[in-house]
Amino acid sequence: MNLETLRESIAAISSAMDDKEAYLIKLDARFGDGDLGMSMKQGFKRLKECVEETDEKDLGRLFKYCSAELNEAAPSTLGTIISFGLMGMAKYLKGKEETDMKETAQAMCAGVRMIMDKAKSKPGDKTILDSLYPAAEALLKHADQGAAAWDAAYEAAYDGMENTRNMKGMHGRIAYYGEKTIGEIDGGAAAGMLIFKALKEKWGGC
């Protein structure tokens, strides 16, 4: 990963969020206020603009910048949560201008750990972590397989998202619905899946 591949990655994610805005709105409207699709579309559009406008090559500073911009541009709790992940990646990547697959995966794992720490959440709580955590772990596990690692990460993210059907909401507004949330996909987990779907389609092996 470097500035150029980051630009391409964020552009791919932004396109995915744009395409699936209505899907995320529908998921979020079941137990939330229905703003998730708009928030992710606006947030990643701003990130796309940010990385296109900068010549900064230090990945740590880049991700710190992206974290602040997403937190401001994405008007939802999930926007703030993803910004935590970007900040965790920023700390891991400080001083690096390029990373290999293993370092990229380790940075993602660091981002996931910061989300868990800041949001006081964990996999199994029916949140974005249920797709991000297994995806980051799969990417690290298969890092030596090159492009195929992105395929494995997406499969793990998709399975994690699907598994949220079996979970009860534990955080935020969804928690008020309790048992009624069982059987439904979590919107945040779907957003996490879309991130890795976009990365797989851009960089994967198939």
Phi, psi and chi 1 to 4 in degrees:
 res  aa     phi    psi   chi1   chi2   chi3   chi4
   1 MET       -  136.6  175.1  172.9   58.5      -
   2 ASN  -146.9 -173.8   54.6   30.9      -      -
   3 LEU   -55.6  -44.9  172.9   57.8      -      -
   4 GLU   -66.3  -45.6 -174.5   54.7   39.5      -
   5 THR   -69.6  -30.1   58.7      -      -      -
   6 LEU   -64.8  -42.6 -179.5   61.1      -      -
   7 ARG   -57.5  -46.3  -75.7  171.7  172.3  160.8
   8 GLU   -66.1  -38.1  -66.4 -178.5   54.7      -
   9 SER   -66.4  -46.7  -64.5      -      -      -
  10 ILE   -67.4  -35.7  -68.9  177.8      -      -
  11 ALA   -61.6  -39.8      -      -      -      -
  12 ALA   -66.7  -42.4      -      -      -      -
  13 ILE   -66.2  -42.1  -64.7  168.9      -      -
  14 SER   -59.4  -42.0  178.3      -      -      -
  15 SER   -63.1  -40.3  178.5      -      -      -
  16 ALA   -64.9  -42.1      -      -      -      -
  17 MET   -67.6  -34.0  -65.4  -58.3  177.3      -
  18 ASP   -65.8  -45.6 -170.1   44.9      -      -
  19 ASP   -65.8  -34.4  -70.1  -15.5      -      -
  20 LYS  -105.3   20.6  -65.5  -62.9 -176.6 -179.2
  21 GLU   -55.9  -48.9  179.5 -175.9    9.2      -
  22 ALA   -64.0  -37.8      -      -      -      -
  23 TYR   -61.1  -45.5  170.1   65.5      -      -
  24 LEU   -69.0  -35.8  -68.0  175.9      -      -
  25 ILE   -61.1  -44.8  -73.0  172.4      -      -
  26 LYS   -62.0  -44.5 -178.1  178.5  178.6 -179.8
  27 LEU   -63.3  -45.1  -71.7  178.5      -      -
  28 ASP   -69.5  -32.1 -170.2   44.6      -      -
  29 ALA   -66.7  -19.4      -      -      -      -
  30 ARG   -65.3  -40.5  -68.8  170.9 -177.4  168.2
  31 PHE  -133.2    2.3  -55.7  111.9      -      -
  32 GLY  -125.9 -153.9      -      -      -      -
  33 ASP  -102.6    6.0   51.4   17.1      -      -
  34 GLY    77.1   15.4      -      -      -      -
  35 ASP   -96.9    1.0   69.0  -16.9      -      -
  36 LEU   -61.2  -44.4 -178.8   59.1      -      -
  37 GLY   -61.8  -45.2      -      -      -      -
  38 MET   -63.7  -43.1  177.5 -167.0   69.3      -
  39 SER   -61.5  -46.2  174.1      -      -      -
  40 MET   -68.5  -37.8  -68.2  -64.2   96.2      -
  41 LYS   -62.6  -49.2  177.0 -179.7  177.5  177.8
  42 GLN   -66.6  -42.5  -69.2 -178.7   -7.8      -
  43 GLY   -62.9  -48.6      -      -      -      -
  44 PHE   -76.0  -25.6  -78.4   96.7      -      -
  45 LYS   -63.2  -42.2  178.5 -177.9  178.3 -178.3
  46 ARG   -65.8  -40.4 -179.6   58.6 -170.7  142.2
  47 LEU   -61.5  -41.2  -71.6 -166.5      -      -
  48 LYS   -58.6  -45.0  179.2  174.5  178.0  -76.4
  49 GLU   -63.9  -40.2  -65.8  167.8  -11.5      -
  50 CYS   -61.7  -48.7  -72.6      -      -      -
  51 VAL   -75.0  -22.7  -65.4      -      -      -
  52 GLU   -74.0  -29.7  -74.1  175.4  -13.3      -
  53 GLU   -85.5  -19.4  -67.2  165.0   -1.7      -
  54 THR   -99.8  153.6 -174.4      -      -      -
  55 ASP  -110.1    6.9  -69.7  -36.6      -      -
  56 GLU   -60.9  129.2  176.6   62.4   65.9      -
  57 LYS  -107.2  -17.7  -66.6 -176.7  179.4 -179.7
  58 ASP   -69.6  114.3 -176.2  -59.2      -      -
  59 LEU   -64.2  -32.0  -68.1  170.1      -      -
  60 GLY   -62.1  -48.0      -      -      -      -
  61 ARG   -67.6  -35.9  -72.9 -164.2  -72.3  -95.3
  62 LEU   -60.8  -48.8  -91.2  170.5      -      -
  63 PHE   -70.1  -31.2  -86.0   90.5      -      -
  64 LYS   -64.1  -43.3 -176.3  177.4 -179.9  179.6
  65 TYR   -62.0  -46.0  175.8   44.3      -      -
  66 CYS   -62.7  -38.9  -73.4      -      -      -
  67 SER   -59.2  -47.9  173.8      -      -      -
  68 ALA   -64.8  -41.8      -      -      -      -
  69 GLU   -67.8  -40.9  -69.7  -65.9  -35.8      -
  70 LEU   -65.9  -40.9 -178.5   65.5      -      -
  71 ASN   -60.2  -34.7 -167.0   35.4      -      -
  72 GLU   -80.7  -37.3 -179.0  177.5  -18.9      -
  73 ALA   -85.4  -25.3      -      -      -      -
  74 ALA  -101.2  100.5      -      -      -      -
  75 PRO   -79.8   65.4   31.8  -35.0      -      -
  76 SER  -157.5  163.4   70.7      -      -      -
  77 THR   -59.1  -39.1  -59.3      -      -      -
  78 LEU   -65.2  -34.0 -170.1   62.2      -      -
  79 GLY   -59.5  -43.5      -      -      -      -
  80 THR   -64.7  -41.4  -60.3      -      -      -
  81 ILE   -63.8  -44.5  -71.4  171.9      -      -
  82 ILE   -65.4  -34.0  -65.1  175.3      -      -
  83 SER   -63.9  -32.7   75.1      -      -      -
  84 PHE   -60.9  -43.2  -69.5  152.3      -      -
  85 GLY   -62.5  -41.6      -      -      -      -
  86 LEU   -65.1  -35.5  -64.7  175.5      -      -
  87 MET   -68.2  -38.3 -177.0   57.2   69.5      -
  88 GLY   -62.2  -39.8      -      -      -      -
  89 MET   -65.7  -39.2  -67.3 -177.7   71.0      -
  90 ALA   -58.9  -43.7      -      -      -      -
  91 LYS   -65.0  -40.7  -69.9 -174.7  175.1 -177.5
  92 TYR   -67.5  -35.5 -177.8   86.7      -      -
  93 LEU   -92.7    4.2  -66.2  166.9      -      -
  94 LYS   -51.9  125.9 -176.9  179.0  179.3 -179.4
  95 GLY    85.7   -4.0      -      -      -      -
  96 LYS   -98.7  136.3  -62.1  178.4 -176.3  -69.3
  97 GLU  -103.7  -13.2  -67.8 -170.9    1.4      -
  98 GLU  -155.5  144.8 -170.7  159.4    5.5      -
  99 THR  -133.0  153.7   60.1      -      -      -
 100 ASP   -87.5 -177.2   59.6   18.2      -      -
 101 MET   -61.8  -42.9 -179.1   69.4   79.4      -
 102 LYS   -63.0  -44.1 -176.4  176.1 -179.4 -179.8
 103 GLU   -66.4  -36.5  -71.4  174.7  -42.6      -
 104 THR   -62.6  -44.2  -61.0      -      -      -
 105 ALA   -64.9  -41.0      -      -      -      -
 106 GLN   -63.8  -37.0  -71.0  170.6  -28.7      -
 107 ALA   -64.2  -41.4      -      -      -      -
 108 MET   -63.9  -40.5  -73.2 -172.8  173.1      -
 109 CYS   -63.0  -38.5  -71.2      -      -      -
 110 ALA   -64.0  -39.0      -      -      -      -
 111 GLY   -63.7  -42.0      -      -      -      -
 112 VAL   -63.6  -41.0  168.4      -      -      -
 113 ARG   -62.8  -37.3  -72.7 -166.0  -62.5  -88.7
 114 MET   -68.3  -37.8 -179.2  161.2  -78.1      -
 115 ILE   -59.3  -46.3  -68.8  174.4      -      -
 116 MET   -60.0  -40.7  -67.2  170.4   65.8      -
 117 ASP   -70.1  -48.0 -179.3   57.0      -      -
 118 LYS   -74.2  -38.5  -66.7  -70.5 -172.1  179.3
 119 ALA   -88.0   -6.5      -      -      -      -
 120 LYS    53.6   47.6  -53.9  -59.5  180.0 -173.2
 121 SER  -133.6  170.0 -175.8      -      -      -
 122 LYS  -152.2  162.4   62.6 -174.1 -175.1  -57.8
 123 PRO   -55.9  138.3  -25.8   36.2      -      -
 124 GLY   104.5   -9.0      -      -      -      -
 125 ASP   -92.1    7.4  -74.1   -8.8      -      -
 126 LYS    62.9   61.8 -157.5  178.6 -179.6   88.3
 127 THR  -139.5 -175.6   70.8      -      -      -
 128 ILE   -58.9  -25.3 -169.3  172.7      -      -
 129 LEU   -60.7  -26.2  -75.1  169.5      -      -
 130 ASP   -70.1  -16.9  -69.1  -58.4      -      -
 131 SER  -105.4  -38.9   54.4      -      -      -
 132 LEU   -67.3  -44.0  -68.1 -172.6      -      -
 133 TYR   -61.5  -53.5 -178.4   91.1      -      -
 134 PRO   -65.2  -30.9   20.8  -31.8      -      -
 135 ALA   -66.8  -46.7      -      -      -      -
 136 ALA   -63.5  -41.2      -      -      -      -
 137 GLU   -64.5  -40.5  -68.8  -67.6  -43.5      -
 138 ALA   -66.3  -39.7      -      -      -      -
 139 LEU   -60.9  -42.7 -168.7   69.0      -      -
 140 LEU   -67.2  -43.0 -178.4   58.2      -      -
 141 LYS   -61.3  -36.9 -180.0  179.2  178.8 -179.2
 142 HIS  -105.1   17.3  -61.8  -82.1      -      -
 143 ALA   -57.5  -30.5      -      -      -      -
 144 ASP   -78.4   -0.2   61.4  -11.0      -      -
 145 GLN   -98.6    8.6  -62.7  177.6   19.7      -
 146 GLY    64.6 -132.1      -      -      -      -
 147 ALA   -58.0  -30.6      -      -      -      -
 148 ALA   -62.7  -21.6      -      -      -      -
 149 ALA   -62.8  -34.8      -      -      -      -
 150 TRP   -68.0  -34.9  -67.7  111.3      -      -
 151 ASP   -63.3  -44.7  -58.5  -27.7      -      -
 152 ALA   -64.8  -39.5      -      -      -      -
 153 ALA   -64.5  -43.0      -      -      -      -
 154 TYR   -63.9  -43.9  164.4   65.8      -      -
 155 GLU   -59.0  -40.6  -70.2  171.1    6.5      -
 156 ALA   -67.2  -39.9      -      -      -      -
 157 ALA   -64.3  -42.5      -      -      -      -
 158 TYR   -64.6  -46.7 -177.4   85.4      -      -
 159 ASP   -61.7  -39.9  -69.8  -15.7      -      -
 160 GLY   -63.4  -41.8      -      -      -      -
 161 MET   -60.7  -47.8  176.6 -162.4   71.8      -
 162 GLU   -61.0  -34.9  -76.5  -68.0  -31.2      -
 163 ASN   -66.3  -18.4  -75.2  -20.7      -      -
 164 THR   -68.1  -15.1   63.0      -      -      -
 165 ARG   -59.7  -29.3  -66.3 -178.1 -171.6  -85.4
 166 ASN   -90.1    2.8  -55.5  -44.6      -      -
 167 MET  -109.0  157.7  -58.6  170.6 -172.2      -
 168 LYS  -102.4  136.2 -179.0  171.8   70.7  172.8
 169 GLY   -61.3  135.4      -      -      -      -
 170 MET  -118.4  -16.5  -57.1  -68.0  -70.4      -
 171 HIS  -131.8  147.0  -63.2  -83.7      -      -
 172 GLY    70.3 -157.9      -      -      -      -
 173 ARG   -61.4  -33.8 -174.4  175.3  -62.7 -175.2
 174 ILE   -61.2  -27.6 -168.0  174.4      -      -
 175 ALA   -63.1  -26.1      -      -      -      -
 176 TYR   -67.9  -20.5  -68.6  108.1      -      -
 177 TYR   -90.4  -10.2  -67.4   87.7      -      -
 178 GLY    49.6 -124.3      -      -      -      -
 179 GLU   -62.3  -22.7  -61.1  -69.4  -26.1      -
 180 LYS   -65.1  -19.6  -67.5 -179.9 -179.7  178.5
 181 THR   -80.0  -15.2   64.4      -      -      -
 182 ILE   -68.1  133.6  -63.8  174.4      -      -
 183 GLY   101.5  -10.1      -      -      -      -
 184 GLU  -111.3  143.9  -58.8  -72.2  -11.7      -
 185 ILE   -73.7  138.8  -73.0  173.6      -      -
 186 ASP   -77.8  133.6  177.0   67.2      -      -
 187 GLY   -63.5  -39.2      -      -      -      -
 188 GLY   -63.2  -43.1      -      -      -      -
 189 ALA   -63.0  -35.5      -      -      -      -
 190 ALA   -65.5  -39.6      -      -      -      -
 191 ALA   -63.1  -41.7      -      -      -      -
 192 GLY   -62.1  -41.1      -      -      -      -
 193 MET   -60.7  -42.0  178.0  -83.5  -65.7      -
 194 LEU   -64.2  -34.3  -71.1  173.3      -      -
 195 ILE   -59.0  -49.3  -69.9  171.5      -      -
 196 PHE   -76.8  -24.6  -81.7   92.0      -      -
 197 LYS   -65.5  -43.5 -176.4  174.0 -172.3  -71.9
 198 ALA   -64.2  -40.8      -      -      -      -
 199 LEU   -68.2  -36.5  -66.0  173.1      -      -
 200 LYS   -65.6  -44.2  177.8 -123.0 -170.9 -126.6
 201 GLU   -67.4  -28.1  -70.4  176.5   -8.9      -
 202 LYS   -82.9  -42.5 -177.4   65.9 -178.0  178.5
 203 TRP  -120.2   -6.0  -53.9  114.1      -      -
 204 GLY   -70.9  173.8      -      -      -      -
 205 GLY   -90.6   -9.3      -      -      -      -
 206 CYS  -149.9      -   59.1      -      -      -
